[in-house]
Amino acid sequence: MHGLVAYTDGACLGNPGPGGWGVRILYADGTVCELGGKVAATTNNRMELQAAIAALQMLHTSPQVTIFTDSRYVIDGVTKWLRAWRRRGWVTSTNTPVKNRDLWMALESLSHPGVRWQHVYGHRGDPNNERVDTIARACAAGACPPLFCGRSGAPDDPVVVPTATTLPPRTVSKPPARAHVPTRAPTPAYYVSIVHGTAALDTDWPACAARVRGVSGAQYRKVRTLEELAAFCAAHGVEPPRGLT
């Protein structure tokens, strides 16, 4: 593991609306410290950024830090697009102002070569990621939960890490003759477009083409996953549209 570890997450009810953020820091000595906060009116992306900022503020003297986040907006922004935004005077490649500039500048001031950014898929069973999601959502709802600081795995630690178990010997049996393996349906494609700084999502190309045709500076791309959508929007400094699940 790359030095100290922090899991971060942000949440927003309504987007924009009331928001919250959560952090869970895992120290090398086996102790844990959780952080959380809320904002009355904000966006999901701002809360994702605020969580990462809070983690680095706590760990600013640590030479090696790994930040786990399920936000492609944060990871792609800090590792791919931040330098270009600053070089262009905090405008995107489409010449629109970078959103959340204040938080990006704060994050940049806290980051250093020893910080490693690691993406983790949300809601895939990672207990630490699930915990910071719980903190963020509760804070967004106005009821921040008790935050744990103590020994990892203690009785009052809200995170339960699965332990290894001994499995019985595996019984080898022949597969049934001509077993049918169903084919997986292909993931449907969507078309994301950015016109005048606003992102939109269409289910077919003709609808997307109608949005961008003849519009100076319009951007568009075919996407199939939330990660692809978030990365494209982060590259142009806009909030991802809803609709892709």
C-alpha positions as CSV (number, residue, x, y, z in Angstrom):
1,M,0.0,0.0,0.0
2,H,1.2,3.5,-0.9
3,G,1.7,5.1,2.6
4,L,-1.4,6.3,4.3
5,V,-4.8,5.7,2.8
6,A,-7.9,7.9,2.7
7,Y,-11.3,7.0,1.2
8,T,-13.4,10.0,0.1
9,D,-16.9,10.5,-1.2
10,G,-19.5,13.3,-1.8
11,A,-23.2,13.4,-2.1
12,C,-25.9,15.9,-3.0
13,L,-29.7,15.8,-2.7
14,G,-31.1,17.3,-5.9
15,N,-27.7,18.3,-7.5
16,P,-27.8,21.2,-6.9
17,G,-29.2,21.0,-3.4
18,P,-28.0,20.2,0.2
19,G,-24.8,18.2,0.1
20,G,-22.4,16.3,2.3
21,W,-19.0,14.7,2.2
22,G,-17.2,11.9,4.0
23,V,-13.6,10.8,4.6
24,R,-12.2,7.7,6.2
25,I,-8.4,7.7,6.9
26,L,-6.5,4.5,7.5
27,Y,-3.2,5.0,9.4
28,A,-0.3,2.6,9.2
29,D,-0.6,1.7,12.9
30,G,-4.1,0.3,12.4
31,T,-6.0,3.3,13.7
32,V,-8.8,5.0,11.7
33,C,-10.2,8.6,11.7
34,E,-13.4,9.6,10.0
35,L,-14.4,13.1,8.9
36,G,-17.7,14.5,7.5
37,G,-19.4,17.8,6.8
38,K,-22.4,19.3,5.1
39,V,-23.2,22.3,2.9
40,A,-26.7,23.9,2.5
41,A,-26.5,24.5,-1.2
42,T,-24.0,22.8,-3.5
43,T,-23.5,20.1,-6.2
44,N,-22.3,16.5,-6.1
45,N,-19.0,17.4,-7.8
46,R,-18.2,20.1,-5.3
47,M,-18.8,17.6,-2.5
48,E,-16.5,15.1,-4.2
49,L,-13.8,17.7,-4.4
50,Q,-14.4,18.9,-0.8
51,A,-13.9,15.4,0.5
52,A,-10.6,15.0,-1.2
53,I,-9.5,18.4,0.1
54,A,-10.4,17.5,3.7
55,A,-8.4,14.3,3.4
56,L,-5.3,16.1,2.2
57,Q,-5.6,18.8,4.8
58,M,-5.4,16.1,7.4
59,L,-2.5,14.4,5.7
60,H,-0.6,17.3,4.3
61,T,2.6,16.4,6.2
62,S,2.6,12.8,5.0
63,P,5.0,12.0,2.1
64,Q,3.0,9.1,0.7
65,V,-0.8,9.1,0.5
66,T,-3.3,7.1,-1.5
67,I,-6.7,8.7,-2.1
68,F,-9.5,6.3,-3.1
69,T,-12.5,7.9,-4.7
70,D,-15.3,6.7,-6.9
71,S,-15.4,10.1,-8.7
72,R,-13.9,10.0,-12.2
73,Y,-14.5,13.8,-12.2
74,V,-12.0,14.2,-9.4
75,I,-9.4,11.7,-10.6
76,D,-9.5,12.8,-14.3
77,G,-9.5,16.4,-13.3
78,V,-6.5,16.2,-11.0
79,T,-4.4,13.8,-13.1
80,K,-5.3,14.8,-16.7
81,W,-6.9,18.2,-17.0
82,L,-5.8,20.5,-14.1
83,R,-2.5,21.6,-15.6
84,A,-4.1,22.4,-18.9
85,W,-6.8,24.4,-17.2
86,R,-4.3,26.4,-15.3
87,R,-2.1,27.0,-18.4
88,R,-5.1,28.3,-20.3
89,G,-6.1,30.6,-17.5
90,W,-8.8,28.4,-16.0
91,V,-10.8,27.9,-19.1
92,T,-11.7,24.6,-20.8
93,S,-10.7,23.4,-24.3
94,T,-14.0,24.9,-25.4
95,N,-13.1,28.3,-23.9
96,T,-15.6,28.2,-21.1
97,P,-14.7,28.9,-17.5
98,V,-13.8,25.9,-15.4
99,K,-16.5,25.1,-12.9
100,N,-15.5,24.8,-9.2
101,R,-12.3,26.6,-9.9
102,D,-12.0,27.6,-6.2
103,L,-12.0,24.0,-5.1
104,W,-9.7,22.8,-7.9
105,M,-7.2,25.5,-6.8
106,A,-7.4,24.4,-3.2
107,L,-6.9,20.8,-4.2
108,E,-3.9,21.6,-6.4
109,S,-2.3,23.5,-3.5
110,L,-2.5,20.5,-1.3
111,S,-1.5,17.8,-3.8
112,H,2.1,16.8,-4.2
113,P,4.1,14.1,-6.1
114,G,3.6,11.6,-3.2
115,V,-0.2,11.7,-3.6
116,R,-1.5,8.7,-5.5
117,W,-5.1,8.9,-6.9
118,Q,-6.9,5.5,-7.1
119,H,-10.4,4.9,-8.6
120,V,-12.7,2.6,-6.8
121,Y,-16.1,1.6,-8.2
122,G,-18.9,2.7,-6.0
123,H,-21.4,0.3,-4.5
124,R,-19.2,-2.7,-5.4
125,G,-18.8,-4.0,-1.8
126,D,-15.6,-2.1,-0.7
127,P,-16.5,-1.6,3.0
128,N,-14.5,1.7,3.3
129,N,-16.0,3.1,0.2
130,E,-19.5,2.2,1.4
131,R,-18.8,3.8,4.7
132,V,-17.8,7.2,3.3
133,D,-20.8,7.0,1.0
134,T,-23.0,6.5,4.1
135,I,-21.3,9.5,5.9
136,A,-21.8,11.8,2.8
137,R,-25.4,10.9,2.2
138,A,-26.3,11.3,5.9
139,C,-24.6,14.7,6.1
140,A,-26.4,15.8,2.9
141,A,-29.7,14.8,4.6
142,G,-28.7,17.0,7.6
143,A,-28.0,14.2,10.0
144,C,-24.3,13.5,10.1
145,P,-23.7,10.1,11.8
146,P,-21.3,9.6,14.7
147,L,-17.7,9.7,13.2
148,F,-15.4,6.9,14.4
149,C,-11.8,7.5,15.4
150,G,-10.0,4.5,17.0
151,R,-8.6,1.1,16.3
152,S,-9.7,-0.5,13.0
153,G,-11.9,-3.5,13.7
154,A,-12.9,-2.3,17.2
155,P,-16.4,-3.2,18.3
156,D,-17.6,0.3,17.7
157,D,-15.9,0.6,14.3
158,P,-18.8,0.8,11.8
159,V,-16.8,-0.8,9.1
160,V,-16.7,-4.6,9.1
161,V,-14.0,-6.0,6.9
162,P,-14.6,-9.6,5.7
163,T,-12.2,-12.1,7.1
164,A,-10.8,-15.1,5.3
165,T,-12.6,-18.4,5.8
166,T,-11.5,-21.9,5.0
167,L,-13.6,-23.5,2.3
168,P,-14.4,-27.2,2.1
169,P,-12.6,-29.2,-0.6
170,R,-13.9,-28.5,-4.0
171,T,-15.8,-31.4,-5.6
172,V,-14.9,-31.8,-9.2
173,S,-17.8,-32.9,-11.4
174,K,-18.3,-33.0,-15.1
175,P,-20.3,-30.1,-16.6
176,P,-23.6,-31.1,-18.2
177,A,-23.4,-32.0,-21.8
178,R,-23.8,-29.0,-24.2
179,A,-24.4,-26.6,-21.4
180,H,-25.9,-23.4,-22.8
181,V,-24.0,-20.2,-21.8
182,P,-26.3,-17.2,-22.5
183,T,-24.6,-14.3,-24.3
184,R,-24.5,-11.0,-22.6
185,A,-26.4,-8.2,-24.3
186,P,-24.2,-5.4,-25.5
187,T,-24.2,-2.2,-23.4
188,P,-26.3,0.4,-25.2
189,A,-24.5,3.5,-26.4
190,Y,-25.5,7.1,-25.5
191,Y,-24.4,10.4,-27.1
192,V,-23.2,13.2,-24.8
193,S,-23.0,16.7,-26.2
194,I,-21.7,20.0,-24.7
195,V,-23.3,23.2,-26.1
196,H,-22.5,26.6,-24.6
197,G,-21.1,25.0,-21.4
198,T,-24.1,22.7,-20.8
199,A,-24.0,18.9,-21.2
200,A,-26.9,16.8,-22.6
201,L,-27.4,13.1,-23.1
202,D,-29.3,11.5,-26.0
203,T,-30.1,7.9,-26.8
204,D,-29.5,8.2,-30.5
205,W,-27.2,10.0,-32.9
206,P,-29.8,12.0,-34.9
207,A,-31.0,13.7,-31.6
208,C,-27.4,14.5,-30.7
209,A,-26.6,15.8,-34.1
210,A,-29.5,18.1,-34.0
211,R,-28.1,19.7,-30.9
212,V,-24.6,20.3,-32.1
213,R,-25.1,21.0,-35.8
214,G,-24.1,24.5,-36.7
215,V,-23.1,25.4,-33.1
216,S,-19.6,26.8,-32.8
217,G,-17.4,25.1,-30.2
218,A,-19.9,22.2,-29.6
219,Q,-18.4,18.9,-28.4
220,Y,-19.9,15.4,-28.6
221,R,-19.0,11.8,-28.0
222,K,-20.5,8.3,-27.9
223,V,-20.3,6.8,-24.3
224,R,-21.4,3.5,-22.8
225,T,-20.5,3.8,-19.1
226,L,-20.7,6.4,-16.3
227,E,-16.9,6.5,-16.2
228,E,-16.7,7.5,-19.9
229,L,-19.4,10.1,-19.4
230,A,-17.7,11.6,-16.3
231,A,-14.3,11.7,-18.0
232,F,-15.6,13.5,-21.0
233,C,-17.5,16.1,-18.9
234,A,-14.5,16.5,-16.6
235,A,-12.2,17.2,-19.6
236,H,-14.5,20.1,-20.5
237,G,-15.2,21.3,-17.0
238,V,-19.0,20.7,-17.0
239,E,-21.4,18.8,-14.7
240,P,-22.3,15.4,-16.2
241,P,-26.0,15.1,-17.3
242,R,-28.3,12.5,-15.7
243,G,-29.8,9.6,-17.6
244,L,-27.0,7.1,-17.9
245,T,-27.1,4.2,-15.4
